[in-house]
Structures are given as C-alpha cells and as structure tokens.
Amino acid sequence: MTNDDLLAVAQGALAHAYAPYSRFRVGAALLFADGAVVTGTNVENASYGLSLCAETVAVARALGEGRRGGLVSVAVAAESAVPVPCGRCRQVLHELASLDGADPAVTCAGGGDRRDLRLSALLPEAFGPGHLGVTG
C-alpha cells in the first residue's frame, strides 16, 4: 500500500468523524508492516478537553487489537486545511512507533495541500519507552 492509498483510507474515515462543535473533521489511518490498516476519526465532546484526535483514536484501536510496533506509515486527512498532528498525537504515535524503533512516514492532507514528513521531524528528541528502560 502506498502513502497515497493510505491517505485515501484516511479521507474515507472522515465520514465517521464526530465534530459538531469545530466542524473540523479529521480521519487517520495507520499502516503496519503486516499490511493491516487501522483507522480513527476525531471525536469531540461538549467538554472540549475530553475530545480525542483521530490519530489518538487510531493508536488506541491498534493497541487494543494487540499491536505493539510495526507502524510503517500514518496518514491524516481533513477537508479544509492540512491537519498536522498536534503535540499529544505526536507523542502517542511516537509511543507506538518506538516499541520497535520505527520512524514512520507521516502524510497530512487537506484543503488541496499536502505535507510528507517523518515522525522524527514532527517530534525531535522525543521521550519514549526507551527512556524508562522499556523495549518492544
């Protein structure tokens, strides 16, 4: 699966976003080394601090399915602007990726624009499980 294919999956996930307050719907898709794809959408809450970003939902689903590492690529899509992962999402993605030392590609697209990055560029000098003596 290419980054373009993964981005199309993330764009498809937009239909399931729950964003009644911001109206900024986001879909995310995670590609794993075994070819599996896990999606997530943003889930807003009237108590804004309880809202969840699409990337965090996708990582929680992946961990809930027993995935520990193997993250190859991430795609994040929105309709009106490029949805670069927020700080929390960068850290959550790093936690999953660092379980086996991966540095996944991150493709973000929205509003006709696109950015292709590496997770390490989004979160340099990241703190992770290795700092606590934990490995895969």
C-alpha positions as CSV (number, residue, x, y, z in Angstrom):
1,M,0.0,0.0,0.0
2,T,1.4,3.4,-1.0
3,N,1.1,6.6,1.1
4,D,-1.4,7.8,-1.5
5,D,-3.5,4.7,-0.9
6,L,-3.3,5.1,2.9
7,L,-4.3,8.8,2.5
8,A,-7.4,7.7,0.6
9,V,-8.3,5.4,3.5
10,A,-7.9,8.3,6.0
11,Q,-10.0,10.5,3.7
12,G,-12.7,7.8,3.8
13,A,-12.7,7.8,7.6
14,L,-13.7,11.5,7.6
15,A,-17.3,10.3,7.1
16,H,-17.4,8.9,10.6
17,A,-15.8,11.9,12.4
18,Y,-17.9,13.4,15.3
19,A,-17.1,17.1,15.1
20,P,-20.3,19.0,15.9
21,Y,-18.5,21.9,17.6
22,S,-15.5,22.7,15.4
23,R,-16.8,21.2,12.2
24,F,-13.2,20.3,11.6
25,R,-13.5,16.6,10.7
26,V,-10.3,14.5,10.7
27,G,-9.6,11.0,9.6
28,A,-6.4,9.0,10.3
29,A,-5.1,5.7,9.0
30,L,-2.1,3.7,10.3
31,L,-0.3,1.1,8.1
32,F,1.5,-1.7,9.8
33,A,4.3,-3.9,8.5
34,D,1.9,-6.9,8.1
35,G,-0.3,-4.8,5.8
36,A,-3.0,-4.2,8.3
37,V,-4.6,-0.7,8.4
38,V,-6.3,0.8,11.4
39,T,-8.4,3.9,11.2
40,G,-9.6,6.6,13.6
41,T,-11.6,9.8,13.5
42,N,-11.7,12.8,15.8
43,V,-14.4,12.5,18.5
44,E,-15.3,15.9,20.0
45,N,-17.1,16.4,23.3
46,A,-19.0,19.4,24.7
47,S,-16.3,19.4,27.4
48,Y,-13.6,20.3,24.9
49,G,-10.8,18.8,26.9
50,L,-12.3,15.4,26.6
51,S,-12.2,15.4,22.8
52,L,-10.0,12.9,21.0
53,C,-8.0,13.4,17.9
54,A,-8.2,11.0,15.0
55,E,-4.6,9.8,15.4
56,T,-5.1,9.1,19.1
57,V,-8.3,7.1,18.4
58,A,-6.4,5.1,15.7
59,V,-3.5,4.3,18.1
60,A,-5.8,3.3,20.9
61,R,-7.6,0.9,18.5
62,A,-4.3,-0.5,17.3
63,L,-3.1,-1.1,20.9
64,G,-6.5,-2.5,21.8
65,E,-6.1,-5.0,18.9
66,G,-2.7,-6.1,20.5
67,R,-0.4,-4.3,18.1
68,R,2.9,-3.4,19.6
69,G,5.1,-1.8,17.0
70,G,5.2,-2.4,13.3
71,L,4.0,1.0,12.4
72,V,5.2,1.9,8.9
73,S,3.1,4.9,7.8
74,V,0.5,7.3,9.1
75,A,-2.0,9.3,7.0
76,V,-4.1,12.2,8.4
77,A,-6.8,13.9,6.3
78,A,-9.1,16.8,6.7
79,E,-11.3,18.8,4.3
80,S,-10.3,22.4,4.7
81,A,-6.7,22.6,6.0
82,V,-3.7,20.3,6.4
83,P,-4.1,18.6,9.8
84,V,-0.6,18.2,11.0
85,P,-0.8,16.1,14.2
86,C,-0.9,18.1,17.5
87,G,1.7,17.6,20.2
88,R,-0.4,15.0,22.0
89,C,-0.8,12.9,18.9
90,R,2.9,13.2,18.0
91,Q,3.7,11.7,21.4
92,V,1.0,9.0,21.1
93,L,2.3,8.0,17.7
94,H,5.9,8.0,18.9
95,E,5.0,5.7,21.8
96,L,3.6,3.1,19.3
97,A,6.4,3.5,16.8
98,S,9.2,3.4,19.4
99,L,8.2,0.0,20.6
100,D,10.3,-1.4,17.7
101,G,12.4,1.7,16.8
102,A,10.3,2.7,13.8
103,D,10.3,6.2,12.3
104,P,7.1,6.1,10.2
105,A,6.3,8.3,7.3
106,V,3.5,10.8,8.0
107,T,1.3,12.1,5.2
108,C,-1.0,15.0,6.0
109,A,-3.5,16.4,3.5
110,G,-6.4,18.8,3.4
111,G,-7.7,21.9,1.6
112,G,-5.7,20.9,-1.6
113,D,-2.4,20.9,0.3
114,R,-0.2,18.0,1.4
115,R,2.8,17.5,3.6
116,D,5.0,14.4,3.7
117,L,7.2,14.1,6.8
118,R,8.8,11.6,9.1
119,L,7.5,11.3,12.7
120,S,11.0,12.1,14.0
121,A,10.8,15.5,12.1
122,L,7.5,16.2,13.9
123,L,8.8,15.2,17.3
124,P,12.6,15.6,17.5
125,E,14.3,14.4,20.7
126,A,11.1,12.5,21.7
127,F,10.7,10.9,25.1
128,G,9.6,7.3,24.9
129,P,9.6,3.9,26.4
130,G,13.4,3.5,26.0
131,H,14.0,6.4,28.5
132,L,12.2,4.2,31.1
133,G,14.2,1.1,30.2
134,V,11.3,-0.5,28.3
135,T,11.8,-2.1,24.9
136,G,9.4,-3.8,22.5
